[in-house]
Amino acid sequence: MEQKHLSRRAQWAGRQKIGYLMQQGVDFPDCLSLAAGLVDYATLPSDLVRKTADQLLLDPARQKSVLQYGTTPGSLELRTRLCQHLAELDGVSVAQQNFGVEQVFATTGSQQFLDLVTQAVCDPGDIVLVTAPSYFVYLSTLEGIGCELVPVTCDEEGICVAALDEALSALEAAGKLPRVKILYLVSYFDNPRGSTLGEARRREILDCLDRWLKKQFIYLLEDAAYRELWFDSPPPPSFLQLDSNPDRVIYTQTFSKCLSPGLRTAFGIVPPALVKAFDDLKSIHDFGSPNFSQAILLELLKTGGYHEHVADLRQAYREKGLTLFHALENSGLLSGQATARAPEGGLYVWLQLNDSGITTGFEDQLFRTAAQDFQVMYVPGELFYADSTNPEARLTMRLSYGVQPTGKLATGIERLAGAIQAVAGQPQVQ
């Protein structure tokens, strides 16, 4: 079928950035990839999941029900347990939460939740405020829905409150404020930069939205995909818990990063006004997220197997994250050529080059040199910016320590440093 006969959404799907990134992996199959945001194969809990699945399938009272269709919102028992799990993460009791189990949905990964909740809130032409940089797959989702993206400047901690206020003022002056529907934030160890918003900054953001409330109600969409992957100390409470307005925060968290992406299980909490709309949209999207995966997750939460696994996972990623960062230090790149911060959680290190003559884009010399000559791959920063003219978009890259074994991380950084030196015309490190 010719392209002209496809829907606009189908044409968008063919252009989305994740597809282009995956194609690079096909084009350069021998590369050591620091690009893929996959989880560590060695830490996937195959034995734990197998034992749990065996217990479910050997239980006469449950073996058939877990293989049957579930409900659109998901297992009530699981959603009740997820309320308890989130209360533990936020350091409160279930009674202190400002939402109920009827607002909780189990979804097939957090990407499904992000897509459906955005459809529930936004029409084509509506505006979503995003950080610069931001999670590029969701940027593509917003493009497909037809939203206008307005980027907001960040600092080392995350979104700048003054910049958020200025962006809203500019939109008001342009007559666009009524179209602003969502502020999207990856609030813990964000993708791509690894930053976490502190509690004080979170409260300042909520105060800013409160100041604008009389002029425009804006949902805060909190993506907590990496929340539980902290290294040394737990991060602050969620926006969901901190906000005194029970109608504003939309929260989602996935178990893909801290348990298994193959189980395709996540959850989200929507304000009361969105419950029916979200349920209606999800009901035409599927007949309920995978019931068997939900049953496995529920058992792991009940028995404590999940918590033990995550504790081990934190230590594994801490070692890998620091290995990659120390390799950057040892390579000499951080002695003037580039800047980066040691990770405190999550899966990523954000590297920014200081030489404006070396750019990091897919079509730039560095990417091709790295992939073809040095056999190492990164994710160019340009994918993460809604505004492609942002100068940082061509000077940055995301490095992932998720999927590569620890022993290959230093090798990957050595290759990357060699590529940068080659493009800069400097002697290569032997």
N, C-alpha and C positions, 0 to 999 in steps of 0.2 A: 504494500500500500504506500502511495506517495505521501510525503510529509504533509501536503496541503489538505489531505483528507482526515488528518488526525485532529483530535480535540486540542485545545490550547493546553490543557493539563498534561496530555500525553506528550506533546511537544516539549513542555517544560521538563518532564521526567527524563527525556533524552538529553537535556542540557545540564542537569543538576551536577553540582561540583563533586559529589561523592563518586559519581560514575566516572568522571574524568580522572579522579585520583586513583580509582581502582584500575583504570586502564594503564596507568603508569606502571603499576605492578606487573601487568601482563607484558608491557613493552620492555621492561627491564627485570626479567625473572631471576637473574643471578644476584641481584642487589641484596645487601644486608639492609633490611628496612628498619629505620627509626621512625617511619611514618605511620605504620598501622597502629590504630588505637585498640588493638586486640588485647585480651588478658593473657596472663602467663599460663602456657599449657601445663607446666609442671605443677601449678597450684590448683588446677581444676579438680573439684572434689569427687572424682569418679567413684571411689570406693564408698564414700559417704552417701552419695545419691543412689548407688546400686543397692546398698543395704536398706535404705529407706524405701525404695521402690519394691524390693522384695517383701518388706513388712506389709506394705499396702496391698500387694497382690496376693499375699498369703492369708490376709484377713478376710474371712467369708463375709463379714458385715460391711466391708468397704470395697472389696476388689472389683465389683461391678460398677458401683457408683462413681468411682474415680475415673472410669473409662467412658462414662456417659457425658452428654452435653452438660455444661454448667449454665449459670444464669448470666445475663448481660453484665451486671455490676461485679460479678465474681462471687466466690464462696463467702457466705456470711461469716462462717467461723474464721476464715483467713482474714477477712476485713476487720473483724473484731480484734484479732491478734495483732494486726498491723497498727491499730489505734494504740495498743499497749506498747508495741515496739517503738512507735514514734514518741510516745510519752517518755519512754526511757531515754531516748536520744535527746529529748528536750529538757530532761531533768524535772518533769512534773508528773502528777498523777493523771490518769485518764479523766477524772472528774474536772481537772483544771483545763482541759483542752476546750477550745471554743468551736469545736465541730463534733458531729456525731457520725456513727458508722454508716448512716444512710448517705453521707457525702463522700464516702470512700469507694473507689473503683479499682479493681484489678484489671490490668491491661497487658497486651502482648508487647512488652517492652515499653519504655518511656516514650519512644518515638510515636507510637500509636496515640498515647495520651496527648502529647504535644500537638499532633495533627488534629485530633478530634476537638480538643478544647479551643484551639484557634478557630476551627470552623464554627464552633458554637458562639464565639464572641465577635469574630471579624467578618466583614463583607469586603469584596474587592474595593480597593481604594482607601480602606482604613489604615491607620498608622500604628506601627509597633515600634517602641523605643528599644534599642539594643545597645549593648556595649561595643566599644571599638578597641579590641576585637571581640568576636562572639563565636559561639558554636555554629560551625558553618552548615551543618545538616539542617538545623532549624532555620537558618537564613534561607536555605533552598525551599523549605516547607512554606515559609511566608511568601516567597516569590510565587510559588505555585498557587497559593490561595488568592494572590493578587494584592497583597498588602504593600504599602509603602514603608520602607525601613528608614528610620532616623537614628543614626549612630550617636552615642554619647561618649565623651572622653573618659578614660580610666587613668588611675594612677596605680602604684604598686599594690594597693589594697583592693582595688576594684573600681566600680563606677564612682565618679566624682559628683558629689551632691550639687555643688555650684554649677557644674556643667549640665546636670539634669535640669536644674531650675532655669538656666539660660536657654536650653533647648525648648522647654515648654513655653517660655516667654516668646521666643522666636516663632514658634508655631501659632501662638495666640495672635501675634502681630500679623502673621500671614493669613489669618482666618481659618487655620487648619485645626485648631485645638479640639473642636467637636469630633474630629475623626480619630483622635488618639484613644486607643482602646487598651493597650497592654504595655507594661514595662517588663521585659524579659531579662532575668538574671540567673546565671549559673553561680550559685552562691557559695559553694564549697570547692576549693581546689579546682578552679574552673578550667574548662577546655576552651582556649588552648594554653592559658598562661599559668595555671596552677595557683591562682590567687584566691584567698578567702576573705569575705567581708566580715570584719569584726563587729561585735555587738553594738558598739557606739555608732559605727557607720550605718548599720542596719536601722537603728532608731532614727538617725538623721534622714535617711531615705523615706521612711514612713512619715516623718514629720513634713517632709517636702510634699509628698502626695496628699497629706492632710491639708496643707496650705492651698493646694490647687483644687481641693474637693468641691468647693462651691462653684467652680467654673467648669470642671470636668472630672468625672469619676474614671479612674484608671485602674484596671486590674494589675496586680503584681504577680507575674508568673515565675515561681521559684523552682528552678531545676536543680535538684540535689543529688545528681547522679553519682558524685564521688564522695558524698558526705561521710561515709563510714571508713574511707581509706586514709585516715589520719595516721601520722607516724608517731608523734611523741605525746600529744595531748589532745583531748576531744575539742572540736570546734564549737563555736557559740550556738545558741538556740536558733531555730528556724525563724524566718519572717512570719511563718504561719502562727507560731507561738507568741512572738513578740507583738504582733499587731492587735490592737484593741478593737479594730474594726473587723468583725467576723465575716464581712461580705467582700473583702478585697483580695486576699491572698489565695492564689491557686498553687498547689504544691504537687510536685511529682518526684518520685525516687525509684530507681531501678535496682534490680538484683543481678543485672548482667555483669556489672563490674566487680561486685563483692561476693558473688556466688557462682553463677554460670550463665553466660549469654545464650547457651543452647536451650535453657529452660524458658527463655523469652517471657519472663514475668517481671512486672513492675506494678506500681500503684500510684494513684493520685487522689488528691482531695480537692473538691470543687466547692465554691460557696453555694448556699442554698438556692440562689436564683438560677444556677447553672445545672442543677442536678437533673431535672427532666430533660433539658436540651441535650446534655451529654449522654444520658441514657438512650434517648431517641436516636442520636447519631451513631452511637456504638451498636445499637441493635440492628441497624441496617449495614453496619460494617462487618459484624461477625455474630455468631450465635453464642457468644461468651468466650473469653480468653481460655487458653488450654487448661482444662480441669485437672488433668493428671499433674501438670507442673505445679499448679496451685496446692494440690494435696501434698506433694513432696516438700514444698516450701513451708507449709503449715507444720508438718511433722518436725522439720529441722528447727523451726522457731520454738516449738513446744518442748523439744528434748534438749535444747541448748547446743545441738550440733552446729547450727548456723553460727552462733556467737563464737564458738571455739574455732571454727574455720576462719572467720573474719579476723580474729586475733592473730592467727598464724599468717594470714594474708598481709596484714599490715607490716609485719616484720620482713616478709619477703620483698614487698615493694619498697620498704624503707631502704633495704640493702641495695636494691637495684637502682633506685632513684639517686642515692648518694654515690653509687659507683659511676653512673653516667655523669653526674655533676663533677666529681673529682677528676674524671677523664677529661672533661672540658678544661678544668684548671690546669691539668698536667700538659694539655696540648698547647698551652700558651695563648689560646684564643681569647681568654678572659683578661689578658694582660694589656689590652688596648684595642684589639680587633673587634671584640664583641662583648656583650654583657648578658648575664643570666643570673637567676637566683637559685639557690639550693632548694629543692622541693621539700615541702612540709607535709605532703599528702598527694593523693591522686596518682596520675600516670604520666604527667608531662613536664618538660622543661621548655621554656620559651627563650629562644636565642635571638638577640638583636645585633646585627652587624653595625659597626660604627663607620665603615667606609661606604659613603653613598655611591661610590663607583662600582660596587659589587652588589647586584640585586639578586633576589632569591626566587623570582617567579618561575613558573613552569617553562616559559619560553626564553628564560634568561640563560646566559652561559653557565652560571654556577650549577643550576639544576642538572643540565645535560652533562657537564663535566663530572659532577658527583656521581650520577647514575651510570654513565657510559664508561668513564675512565677509572673512577675510584670505587665503583660498585657499592654505593651507599645512597639511601634515599631518605628524604625528609618531607614534611608537608609545608609548602610555601605559605608564608603569612598572608598572601593576597586572598586566600580562600576565606579568611576569617573576618574580612572587613566589608561591611555593607557599602562603604564609600571607597571605591577602588582608587581614588585619587589621594587617599591618605598616604603620606610619605612613608609611614612605618609599614605599610602593606608590602612594599618591595624590599624591605630590609630585615624582615623577620622570618622565623621558621619555628615550627613545632617539632620537638623531638620526643618520642615516646619510648619509655623503658618497659612497657607492658609485656610485649610478646617475646622479645629477644631474651635468651638466657643471659645470666650475669656475665659470663665469660666473653660474650660477643659485644657487650656494650662499649667497652674501651676500644675494641677494634673498630667499631662503627664510628666513634668519635675521631680516632686517628685518621680514618679515611676521609671524614668530613673536613677535618683540619687540612689535610693534604689538598683536597679540592679547592678550598678557599684560598690557600696559599698559591696554588697553581693559577687560579683566575687572577689573583692579585699580582702575579708575576714574581712571587717570592720563591726562594729555594724550598723544595719540599723537605719535610722532616724525615730522616731515615730511621 
